[in-house]
Amino acid sequence: MRLLTVDALVVCAHELGRVGLVNSQPWVTVERRPLLVRADPEGRPIGGCPNIGPTIKPCTTTLKVQQGYSTLVTIDGKPVCLDTLTGLTDGTPPGIVKYKVNAPGQMLVTEER
C-alpha cells in the first residue's frame, strides 16, 4: 500500500469529481510533497462531479474516512493515509456514493504488513 501525498488523485465514484486535498502537516514529505494524515481527506470539497439532475445532488464534500488509515505508520500521533482510502460523499443517493484513490501522488514509499 502506498502512502498518499497532497498530490494524490482522490475522486468520487462518478470518476470526474476531484477531491481538493489539503495537508495538515508539512514536515514529513516524499519528493518534497507533504504526506496526508488522519482527517486530511475529510470534509474536503469535490469539484466536477457529473451526477446532476432534478432530484440528484452531485458529490460536493467528502465525509468521514471509512478505511485507509495506517495502523503502523504515524506522524505526530496521526496515522498516515494509504491508497486504500475510501469513505462516503454527500452526493445522492445518501449513504451510497463513495470516494476513492485513483493515484497516490507518489510511487516510492509503501507500507508493507
PyMOL commands that place a pseudoatom at each C-alpha (Angstrom):
pseudoatom trace, name=CA, resn=MET, resi=1, chain=A, elem=C, hetatm=0, pos=[0.000, 0.000, 0.000]
pseudoatom trace, name=CA, resn=ARG, resi=2, chain=A, elem=C, hetatm=0, pos=[1.348, 3.388, -0.972]
pseudoatom trace, name=CA, resn=LEU, resi=3, chain=A, elem=C, hetatm=0, pos=[1.306, 6.446, 1.283]
pseudoatom trace, name=CA, resn=LEU, resi=4, chain=A, elem=C, hetatm=0, pos=[-0.692, 9.427, -0.004]
pseudoatom trace, name=CA, resn=THR, resi=5, chain=A, elem=C, hetatm=0, pos=[0.780, 12.848, -0.642]
pseudoatom trace, name=CA, resn=VAL, resi=6, chain=A, elem=C, hetatm=0, pos=[-1.119, 16.083, -1.104]
pseudoatom trace, name=CA, resn=ASP, resi=7, chain=A, elem=C, hetatm=0, pos=[-0.829, 15.374, -4.862]
pseudoatom trace, name=CA, resn=ALA, resi=8, chain=A, elem=C, hetatm=0, pos=[-2.936, 12.198, -4.650]
pseudoatom trace, name=CA, resn=LEU, resi=9, chain=A, elem=C, hetatm=0, pos=[-5.831, 11.887, -7.066]
pseudoatom trace, name=CA, resn=VAL, resi=10, chain=A, elem=C, hetatm=0, pos=[-8.913, 11.156, -4.965]
pseudoatom trace, name=CA, resn=VAL, resi=11, chain=A, elem=C, hetatm=0, pos=[-12.224, 11.038, -6.838]
pseudoatom trace, name=CA, resn=CYS, resi=12, chain=A, elem=C, hetatm=0, pos=[-15.893, 10.377, -6.176]
pseudoatom trace, name=CA, resn=ALA, resi=13, chain=A, elem=C, hetatm=0, pos=[-17.399, 7.167, -7.553]
pseudoatom trace, name=CA, resn=HIS, resi=14, chain=A, elem=C, hetatm=0, pos=[-18.532, 9.099, -10.631]
pseudoatom trace, name=CA, resn=GLU, resi=15, chain=A, elem=C, hetatm=0, pos=[-14.800, 9.386, -11.525]
pseudoatom trace, name=CA, resn=LEU, resi=16, chain=A, elem=C, hetatm=0, pos=[-14.857, 13.035, -12.670]
pseudoatom trace, name=CA, resn=GLY, resi=17, chain=A, elem=C, hetatm=0, pos=[-15.362, 14.578, -9.240]
pseudoatom trace, name=CA, resn=ARG, resi=18, chain=A, elem=C, hetatm=0, pos=[-11.932, 15.524, -7.834]
pseudoatom trace, name=CA, resn=VAL, resi=19, chain=A, elem=C, hetatm=0, pos=[-11.304, 15.966, -4.112]
pseudoatom trace, name=CA, resn=GLY, resi=20, chain=A, elem=C, hetatm=0, pos=[-9.422, 19.134, -3.153]
pseudoatom trace, name=CA, resn=LEU, resi=21, chain=A, elem=C, hetatm=0, pos=[-6.823, 17.775, -0.728]
pseudoatom trace, name=CA, resn=VAL, resi=22, chain=A, elem=C, hetatm=0, pos=[-5.021, 19.898, 1.859]
pseudoatom trace, name=CA, resn=ASN, resi=23, chain=A, elem=C, hetatm=0, pos=[-2.263, 18.636, 4.161]
pseudoatom trace, name=CA, resn=SER, resi=24, chain=A, elem=C, hetatm=0, pos=[-2.276, 19.432, 7.880]
pseudoatom trace, name=CA, resn=GLN, resi=25, chain=A, elem=C, hetatm=0, pos=[1.393, 18.588, 8.454]
pseudoatom trace, name=CA, resn=PRO, resi=26, chain=A, elem=C, hetatm=0, pos=[4.265, 19.986, 6.366]
pseudoatom trace, name=CA, resn=TRP, resi=27, chain=A, elem=C, hetatm=0, pos=[7.363, 18.338, 7.843]
pseudoatom trace, name=CA, resn=VAL, resi=28, chain=A, elem=C, hetatm=0, pos=[7.215, 14.723, 6.528]
pseudoatom trace, name=CA, resn=THR, resi=29, chain=A, elem=C, hetatm=0, pos=[7.404, 14.606, 2.743]
pseudoatom trace, name=CA, resn=VAL, resi=30, chain=A, elem=C, hetatm=0, pos=[8.046, 12.310, -0.202]
pseudoatom trace, name=CA, resn=GLU, resi=31, chain=A, elem=C, hetatm=0, pos=[9.735, 14.029, -3.138]
pseudoatom trace, name=CA, resn=ARG, resi=32, chain=A, elem=C, hetatm=0, pos=[9.157, 17.322, -1.267]
pseudoatom trace, name=CA, resn=ARG, resi=33, chain=A, elem=C, hetatm=0, pos=[5.384, 16.798, -1.203]
pseudoatom trace, name=CA, resn=PRO, resi=34, chain=A, elem=C, hetatm=0, pos=[3.695, 16.511, 2.235]
pseudoatom trace, name=CA, resn=LEU, resi=35, chain=A, elem=C, hetatm=0, pos=[2.103, 13.239, 3.288]
pseudoatom trace, name=CA, resn=LEU, resi=36, chain=A, elem=C, hetatm=0, pos=[-1.556, 13.200, 4.270]
pseudoatom trace, name=CA, resn=VAL, resi=37, chain=A, elem=C, hetatm=0, pos=[-2.583, 12.119, 7.772]
pseudoatom trace, name=CA, resn=ARG, resi=38, chain=A, elem=C, hetatm=0, pos=[-5.825, 11.324, 9.623]
pseudoatom trace, name=CA, resn=ALA, resi=39, chain=A, elem=C, hetatm=0, pos=[-8.640, 13.785, 8.901]
pseudoatom trace, name=CA, resn=ASP, resi=40, chain=A, elem=C, hetatm=0, pos=[-6.854, 15.470, 5.946]
pseudoatom trace, name=CA, resn=PRO, resi=41, chain=A, elem=C, hetatm=0, pos=[-9.250, 13.868, 3.385]
pseudoatom trace, name=CA, resn=GLU, resi=42, chain=A, elem=C, hetatm=0, pos=[-12.387, 14.517, 5.471]
pseudoatom trace, name=CA, resn=GLY, resi=43, chain=A, elem=C, hetatm=0, pos=[-14.681, 17.476, 4.836]
pseudoatom trace, name=CA, resn=ARG, resi=44, chain=A, elem=C, hetatm=0, pos=[-12.891, 18.400, 1.620]
pseudoatom trace, name=CA, resn=PRO, resi=45, chain=A, elem=C, hetatm=0, pos=[-14.569, 19.901, -1.441]
pseudoatom trace, name=CA, resn=ILE, resi=46, chain=A, elem=C, hetatm=0, pos=[-15.285, 17.791, -4.505]
pseudoatom trace, name=CA, resn=GLY, resi=47, chain=A, elem=C, hetatm=0, pos=[-15.323, 19.622, -7.822]
pseudoatom trace, name=CA, resn=GLY, resi=48, chain=A, elem=C, hetatm=0, pos=[-16.575, 18.413, -11.183]
pseudoatom trace, name=CA, resn=CYS, resi=49, chain=A, elem=C, hetatm=0, pos=[-18.967, 15.627, -10.151]
pseudoatom trace, name=CA, resn=PRO, resi=50, chain=A, elem=C, hetatm=0, pos=[-21.197, 14.929, -13.175]
pseudoatom trace, name=CA, resn=ASN, resi=51, chain=A, elem=C, hetatm=0, pos=[-24.015, 13.381, -11.104]
pseudoatom trace, name=CA, resn=ILE, resi=52, chain=A, elem=C, hetatm=0, pos=[-26.520, 16.184, -11.741]
pseudoatom trace, name=CA, resn=GLY, resi=53, chain=A, elem=C, hetatm=0, pos=[-30.287, 16.132, -12.250]
pseudoatom trace, name=CA, resn=PRO, resi=54, chain=A, elem=C, hetatm=0, pos=[-33.621, 17.490, -10.971]
pseudoatom trace, name=CA, resn=THR, resi=55, chain=A, elem=C, hetatm=0, pos=[-33.644, 15.372, -7.797]
pseudoatom trace, name=CA, resn=ILE, resi=56, chain=A, elem=C, hetatm=0, pos=[-29.967, 14.415, -7.762]
pseudoatom trace, name=CA, resn=LYS, resi=57, chain=A, elem=C, hetatm=0, pos=[-27.332, 16.118, -5.643]
pseudoatom trace, name=CA, resn=PRO, resi=58, chain=A, elem=C, hetatm=0, pos=[-23.776, 15.922, -7.039]
pseudoatom trace, name=CA, resn=CYS, resi=59, chain=A, elem=C, hetatm=0, pos=[-20.898, 14.997, -4.763]
pseudoatom trace, name=CA, resn=THR, resi=60, chain=A, elem=C, hetatm=0, pos=[-19.563, 18.231, -3.264]
pseudoatom trace, name=CA, resn=THR, resi=61, chain=A, elem=C, hetatm=0, pos=[-17.906, 17.167, 0.017]
pseudoatom trace, name=CA, resn=THR, resi=62, chain=A, elem=C, hetatm=0, pos=[-16.097, 14.146, 1.446]
pseudoatom trace, name=CA, resn=LEU, resi=63, chain=A, elem=C, hetatm=0, pos=[-17.407, 12.660, 4.667]
pseudoatom trace, name=CA, resn=LYS, resi=64, chain=A, elem=C, hetatm=0, pos=[-15.564, 10.587, 7.294]
pseudoatom trace, name=CA, resn=VAL, resi=65, chain=A, elem=C, hetatm=0, pos=[-12.947, 8.112, 6.081]
pseudoatom trace, name=CA, resn=GLN, resi=66, chain=A, elem=C, hetatm=0, pos=[-14.200, 4.521, 6.402]
pseudoatom trace, name=CA, resn=GLN, resi=67, chain=A, elem=C, hetatm=0, pos=[-10.868, 2.813, 5.743]
pseudoatom trace, name=CA, resn=GLY, resi=68, chain=A, elem=C, hetatm=0, pos=[-7.362, 3.669, 4.573]
pseudoatom trace, name=CA, resn=TYR, resi=69, chain=A, elem=C, hetatm=0, pos=[-5.547, 4.978, 7.641]
pseudoatom trace, name=CA, resn=SER, resi=70, chain=A, elem=C, hetatm=0, pos=[-2.319, 3.171, 8.524]
pseudoatom trace, name=CA, resn=THR, resi=71, chain=A, elem=C, hetatm=0, pos=[-2.221, 1.085, 11.686]
pseudoatom trace, name=CA, resn=LEU, resi=72, chain=A, elem=C, hetatm=0, pos=[1.606, 1.067, 11.587]
pseudoatom trace, name=CA, resn=VAL, resi=73, chain=A, elem=C, hetatm=0, pos=[2.876, 4.477, 10.456]
pseudoatom trace, name=CA, resn=THR, resi=74, chain=A, elem=C, hetatm=0, pos=[2.035, 7.748, 12.194]
pseudoatom trace, name=CA, resn=ILE, resi=75, chain=A, elem=C, hetatm=0, pos=[3.212, 11.351, 12.030]
pseudoatom trace, name=CA, resn=ASP, resi=76, chain=A, elem=C, hetatm=0, pos=[2.855, 13.318, 15.259]
pseudoatom trace, name=CA, resn=GLY, resi=77, chain=A, elem=C, hetatm=0, pos=[0.481, 10.628, 16.531]
pseudoatom trace, name=CA, resn=LYS, resi=78, chain=A, elem=C, hetatm=0, pos=[-1.798, 10.694, 13.472]
pseudoatom trace, name=CA, resn=PRO, resi=79, chain=A, elem=C, hetatm=0, pos=[-1.946, 7.710, 11.092]
pseudoatom trace, name=CA, resn=VAL, resi=80, chain=A, elem=C, hetatm=0, pos=[-0.850, 8.388, 7.522]
pseudoatom trace, name=CA, resn=CYS, resi=81, chain=A, elem=C, hetatm=0, pos=[-3.300, 7.920, 4.645]
pseudoatom trace, name=CA, resn=LEU, resi=82, chain=A, elem=C, hetatm=0, pos=[-2.914, 4.910, 2.366]
pseudoatom trace, name=CA, resn=ASP, resi=83, chain=A, elem=C, hetatm=0, pos=[-4.018, 4.259, -1.207]
pseudoatom trace, name=CA, resn=THR, resi=84, chain=A, elem=C, hetatm=0, pos=[-6.802, 2.026, 0.176]
pseudoatom trace, name=CA, resn=LEU, resi=85, chain=A, elem=C, hetatm=0, pos=[-8.549, 5.185, 1.415]
pseudoatom trace, name=CA, resn=THR, resi=86, chain=A, elem=C, hetatm=0, pos=[-12.318, 5.280, 0.965]
pseudoatom trace, name=CA, resn=GLY, resi=87, chain=A, elem=C, hetatm=0, pos=[-15.351, 6.937, 2.510]
pseudoatom trace, name=CA, resn=LEU, resi=88, chain=A, elem=C, hetatm=0, pos=[-18.727, 8.397, 1.633]
pseudoatom trace, name=CA, resn=THR, resi=89, chain=A, elem=C, hetatm=0, pos=[-19.537, 11.656, -0.138]
pseudoatom trace, name=CA, resn=ASP, resi=90, chain=A, elem=C, hetatm=0, pos=[-22.564, 13.888, 0.404]
pseudoatom trace, name=CA, resn=GLY, resi=91, chain=A, elem=C, hetatm=0, pos=[-23.921, 13.010, -3.058]
pseudoatom trace, name=CA, resn=THR, resi=92, chain=A, elem=C, hetatm=0, pos=[-27.169, 11.184, -3.776]
pseudoatom trace, name=CA, resn=PRO, resi=93, chain=A, elem=C, hetatm=0, pos=[-28.300, 8.622, -3.017]
pseudoatom trace, name=CA, resn=PRO, resi=94, chain=A, elem=C, hetatm=0, pos=[-27.206, 9.336, 0.595]
pseudoatom trace, name=CA, resn=GLY, resi=95, chain=A, elem=C, hetatm=0, pos=[-25.008, 6.695, 2.204]
pseudoatom trace, name=CA, resn=ILE, resi=96, chain=A, elem=C, hetatm=0, pos=[-24.107, 5.053, -1.112]
pseudoatom trace, name=CA, resn=VAL, resi=97, chain=A, elem=C, hetatm=0, pos=[-21.660, 7.186, -3.124]
pseudoatom trace, name=CA, resn=LYS, resi=98, chain=A, elem=C, hetatm=0, pos=[-18.019, 6.754, -2.100]
pseudoatom trace, name=CA, resn=TYR, resi=99, chain=A, elem=C, hetatm=0, pos=[-14.720, 8.450, -2.820]
pseudoatom trace, name=CA, resn=LYS, resi=100, chain=A, elem=C, hetatm=0, pos=[-11.539, 6.518, -3.582]
pseudoatom trace, name=CA, resn=VAL, resi=101, chain=A, elem=C, hetatm=0, pos=[-7.896, 6.917, -4.571]
pseudoatom trace, name=CA, resn=ASN, resi=102, chain=A, elem=C, hetatm=0, pos=[-7.027, 6.720, -8.281]
pseudoatom trace, name=CA, resn=ALA, resi=103, chain=A, elem=C, hetatm=0, pos=[-3.357, 7.701, -7.794]
pseudoatom trace, name=CA, resn=PRO, resi=104, chain=A, elem=C, hetatm=0, pos=[-1.359, 8.062, -4.536]
pseudoatom trace, name=CA, resn=GLY, resi=105, chain=A, elem=C, hetatm=0, pos=[0.684, 11.096, -5.591]
pseudoatom trace, name=CA, resn=GLN, resi=106, chain=A, elem=C, hetatm=0, pos=[3.992, 9.231, -5.264]
pseudoatom trace, name=CA, resn=MET, resi=107, chain=A, elem=C, hetatm=0, pos=[5.395, 5.821, -6.207]
pseudoatom trace, name=CA, resn=LEU, resi=108, chain=A, elem=C, hetatm=0, pos=[8.356, 5.498, -3.820]
pseudoatom trace, name=CA, resn=VAL, resi=109, chain=A, elem=C, hetatm=0, pos=[7.068, 4.801, -0.302]
pseudoatom trace, name=CA, resn=THR, resi=110, chain=A, elem=C, hetatm=0, pos=[4.881, 1.848, 0.669]
pseudoatom trace, name=CA, resn=GLU, resi=111, chain=A, elem=C, hetatm=0, pos=[3.646, 0.256, 3.862]
pseudoatom trace, name=CA, resn=GLU, resi=112, chain=A, elem=C, hetatm=0, pos=[4.121, -3.495, 3.990]
pseudoatom trace, name=CA, resn=ARG, resi=113, chain=A, elem=C, hetatm=0, pos=[2.429, -5.720, 6.532]
for i in range(1, 113): cmd.bond("trace and resi %d" % i, "trace and resi %d" % (i + 1))
show_as sticks, trace
zoom trace
